[in-house]
Amino acid sequence: MNIPRLNSILSTLNRLTDDISIPYPMKNMWERCRIRGGFHFGWPALTIGSKTARIPIIQGGMGLGISLSRLASAVADTGGIGVIAANCIGLIEHDYFKDGRAANIRALRREIRTARAQTTGLIGVNIMVAMNDFYQLLDVSIEERVDLIIMGAGLPVKNIPVKKMRDAGVLAAPIVSSARAARIIFKMWEKNYHDVPDAVILEGPLAGGHLGFSKNEVNDPAFRLEELLPDVVTEVAAFEASFNRKIPVIAAGGIFTGEDIHSIMLKGASGVQMGTRFVATDECDADDRFKQAYVDCTTDQIGLIDSPVGMPGRAIRNEFILATEKGRFPSFRCAWQCLANCKAEKAHYCISIALNNARRGDLDHGFVFVGANADRVKEIVPVATLIHRLAEEYSDIVKEMAIKRLDKLERLVAGIQALQIQYNTLCTRFRETGQQYEKRMKEIQARIIENLEESWALVNSVMPA
Ligand SMILES: Cc1cc2nc3c(=O)[nH]c(=O)nc-3n(C[C@H](O)[C@H](O)[C@H](O)COP(=O)(O)O)c2cc1C
């Protein structure tokens, strides 16, 4: 029985439980945290290169004329990144069929300037690499010093004016649908420009508009956004290390609620790009009939089309689409071969004209691109309301997770405290038993000595001297 050692163990245990219970008082820990305001449940900012958006949301560029200065500036004003879609933007001009290129340049410049006049927030431009005037639209965006240029529908690797972009403080983000595409773009940039893009947007198969997946891949679980994301994050991380800078990966396609945002960010995304939710807003630049088509559409109406762009696209499969699939084609005049590899002759209709008709609310002569979740849209709201709701949903889920963790911590610490009490009781008993043992031992020793002395005296008395 080593009583000093027992005391030292006991005092260590006391110290340990104090260490836990002083900073984390056990009772009503959650309530205390709330009162002290000790937790932050809001979403993190999104930093791309030198620029920071207060909220981690990029409003996806939506052609044709769906996201112009009005929507982009409203989103930028709430702290997200508002994006103007540049492809065939000239169709909103009166003279597009006279000179499509000039109309595109004029309209894009004007929309960027209008957006800038309406907000001090971050404004981006989305340009499809497949457009025949891709480089002109790129030049206009750089001249107007937009904050971010997003490049999709093709690999932005050749003749990219990277130095001009850097000099103008314009950030670059390609859209990819796989880690392989990200690797090709980053390697080509490294080789050609000794530089890499500032961010990557990974667009999964649930997105609206043109998709970077085959029709089979769209429904294959292996191609789900959350499955693709980790590989893209790993791919980009290698370039982050060699260029010593942070390169955020932004996830897009099917993100609908604040909970979705939280969940995909937990899996490695630094932010999200959303399209569908922003169509159903007051500020969306499309006609109200276009927006209403979102509110009215049902799950079975949402499907894929073979776009003349040469990629599948997700849309509301309305009468216009069904008619073209049955061989009833609208007559059209190609203004200037706006797409590099346009399959309009094969598709027998011009997608730019069809999308522009839809934008103007003429759904009989066009169709509406939508994300896979468009059937969940129930109303048209102001952008600020949408962002507010997403923020609340995001913070609710963070709060819920924090409460669960605190509950678990409370249970663990309460368990430690209960064990400590048991341990103390046992130690006291042990010490008492030890003391009794020592007392008894001493008594026994004394009696033995007494008996020995008595025996010794007896021996002496019977032994002759
Ligand atoms: C009506 C509509 C038009 C779109 N147009 C474009 C476009 O011109 N260029 C592009 O890169 N992406 C385009 N997209 C894709 C969005 O930018 C965004 O990445 C996508 O919609 C995200 O998926 P979500 O709609 O499920 O949020 C479009 C999407 C929609 C719904």
The ligand as a MOL file (V3000), in Angstrom:
LIG
                    3D

  0  0  0     0  0            999 V3000
M  V30 BEGIN CTAB
M  V30 COUNTS 31 33 0 0 0
M  V30 BEGIN ATOM
M  V30 1 C -30.8660 29.5360 -67.8480 0
M  V30 2 C -29.4430 29.1250 -67.6810 0
M  V30 3 C -28.5080 29.6000 -68.5740 0
M  V30 4 C -27.1640 29.2650 -68.4050 0
M  V30 5 N -26.2370 29.7780 -69.2610 0
M  V30 6 C -24.9150 29.5310 -69.0640 0
M  V30 7 C -23.9400 30.1530 -69.8930 0
M  V30 8 O -24.2500 30.9300 -70.7720 0
M  V30 9 N -22.6470 29.8450 -69.6570 0
M  V30 10 C -22.2570 28.9930 -68.6430 0
M  V30 11 O -21.0560 28.7610 -68.4590 0
M  V30 12 N -23.1760 28.4100 -67.8370 0
M  V30 13 C -24.4690 28.6770 -68.0260 0
M  V30 14 N -25.4050 28.1290 -67.1690 0
M  V30 15 C -24.9460 27.3610 -65.9840 0
M  V30 16 C -24.9030 28.2560 -64.7310 0
M  V30 17 O -23.9630 29.2650 -64.8630 0
M  V30 18 C -24.6100 27.4700 -63.4420 0
M  V30 19 O -23.2950 26.9800 -63.4160 0
M  V30 20 C -25.5310 26.3040 -63.2380 0
M  V30 21 O -26.8320 26.6970 -63.5550 0
M  V30 22 C -25.4630 25.8270 -61.8090 0
M  V30 23 O -26.4150 24.8450 -61.5530 0
M  V30 24 P -27.8200 25.1770 -60.8370 0
M  V30 25 O -28.6430 25.8270 -61.8700 0
M  V30 26 O -28.3250 23.8570 -60.4310 0
M  V30 27 O -27.5510 26.0870 -59.6910 0
M  V30 28 C -26.7610 28.4240 -67.3520 0
M  V30 29 C -27.7370 27.9320 -66.4740 0
M  V30 30 C -29.0510 28.2740 -66.6270 0
M  V30 31 C -30.0620 27.7510 -65.6580 0
M  V30 END ATOM
M  V30 BEGIN BOND
M  V30 1 1 1 2
M  V30 2 1 2 3
M  V30 3 2 2 30
M  V30 4 2 3 4
M  V30 5 1 4 5
M  V30 6 1 4 28
M  V30 7 2 5 6
M  V30 8 1 6 7
M  V30 9 1 6 13
M  V30 10 2 7 8
M  V30 11 1 7 9
M  V30 12 1 9 10
M  V30 13 2 10 11
M  V30 14 1 10 12
M  V30 15 2 12 13
M  V30 16 1 13 14
M  V30 17 1 14 15
M  V30 18 1 14 28
M  V30 19 1 15 16
M  V30 20 1 16 17
M  V30 21 1 16 18
M  V30 22 1 18 19
M  V30 23 1 18 20
M  V30 24 1 20 21
M  V30 25 1 20 22
M  V30 26 1 22 23
M  V30 27 1 23 24
M  V30 28 2 24 25
M  V30 29 1 24 26
M  V30 30 1 24 27
M  V30 31 2 28 29
M  V30 32 1 29 30
M  V30 33 1 30 31
M  V30 END BOND
M  V30 END CTAB
M  END
